[in-house]
Amino acid sequence: MKKLLRKVLFPVGVIWFIALFVAGFMAYFVSSAGPDGPCDGLGRSLTQAPMLMRIFLGQERMWSGWLWFVGDMVLFWGSVAVAVNVGKWLED
């Protein structure tokens, strides 16, 4: 049963990783001018980052807000945790 799951979960994991990589690249490195001001590659409107985030992102960096930041972090680190746990489970 675990061999079948490995054969199914590996391609799913690769596709998930590629999708997260592309979305992360578009969100943080692509920006354009939209009707309501600057937007990132995912279409989220950007504003000037607060001072706390400027320390980490740099002085010239704009961002989409705390809600999107928390959502991005939950999605990324949650995906890492799921991958590690599934990997441990399949290893046994």
ABEGO torsion letter per residue (X at the ends): XAAAAAAAAAAAAAAAAAAAAAAAAAAAABBBBBAAEBBBAAGBBBBBBBAAAAAAAEAABBBAEAAAAAAAAAAAAAAAAAAAAAAAAAAX
